[in-house]
Amino acid sequence: MNTGSERDLKRRLKAIGLSEGAIAAAWPQWWSGDADASPSARLELHFSIARKLGIDPRSLLDADGAPRFIWRDEARFKHLSGESDTERAAISSFGRAVGALLVPGTTQLIEPGNPDAASLRSLILHSQPFVRLNDLLSICWSTGTPVVHLRVFPRQQKRMAAMAVRVAGRGAILLAKDSSYPAHIAFYLAHELGHLLLGHLDHEAAIVDLESLQVGSNDDKEEDEADRFALELLTGTPDPHVVPMNGAYNAPALAAAVLDAGPKLRVEPGTLALCFGFSTQNWPVVNAAMRFIYEQAKPVWKEVNAVALGELDFARIPEDAHGFIGSVLGADEHVG
């Protein structure tokens, strides 16, 4: 049975638009009716919730006031479509808080420096036929940049595709767009990596990319640069054009063409199909072709987060955040 403190705090958190999933994930496992009888336990509850959700703990202690998100203005949003100040604050603060928990649990094996897309591509192609999602994940984790695919979102209505954050001079990438095929997620990951390596994030700032099928939005220099970085990393050119030579392609024909041409061009076939989509805007054919390109459809987030669970050092993450990170990653059981 919920205690009075629990009911009141959950009510206040919902009132500022936080989703039930985010609140449940952030709730500490040690909380109980007995804890509610302890003033120190209630204080620790407020600090624990605040750290995980990016809320000013002082605002939680003020029972008569509304909780306040810490990182309200530090994030830049791309492809906005009417999101309110509160919605943006919830997304940026949640993402920054998750990043602040992930970065200490990530070992920085290689100093990333400031490599360009061509250098990273050359490094990967030295041992791989083309740049795949797994190769991008390997590059990120080896340079101390954690990558996770969110299974818990701060808002019930989520339109976030991906987010790059910087914490104490280190970067983290939070993916949110679901897909059954790796090419889509590889592009989003390469795009966010571009934001980090191109210097688009100030100290302890964030960039949130909301969902969009457009590439090369001329009114946003940072988005253009991140798109070009991603395309050069994945394909070898920042401005690929893939169009049918004779007439329109159907899905099986497009799949056959990219499966044949991809290895020759050293471009992952699914990525080459996406380039066809960006060039022609014929997304129905591209999406249908994916089931012919890949052996089977499967939730890509599971692959991303399986890597994350293997890479994170939970001994370096606060113990009361282990369950929260497990929920954020969609882990079936307690981690750490």
Secondary structure, DSSP 8 states (H G I E B T S, - for coil): ---HHHHHHHHHHHHTT--HHHHHHHS-TT--HHHHT-HHHHHHHHHHHHHHHTB-HHHHH-TTS---BS-SSSEEEES-SS--HHHHHHHHHHHHHHHHHHGGGS---S------HHHHHHHHHTTSSS--HHHHHHHHHHTT--EEE-SS-SSSS--EEEEEEEETTEEEEEE----SSHHHHHHHHHHHHHHHHTT-S-TT-EEEEE-------TT-HHHHHHHHHHHHHHHSSSS-----SSS---HHHHHHHHHHHHHHHT--HHHHHHHHHHHH--HHHHHHHHHHHSS----HHHHHHHHHHHH--GGGS-GGGHHHHHHHTT-SS---
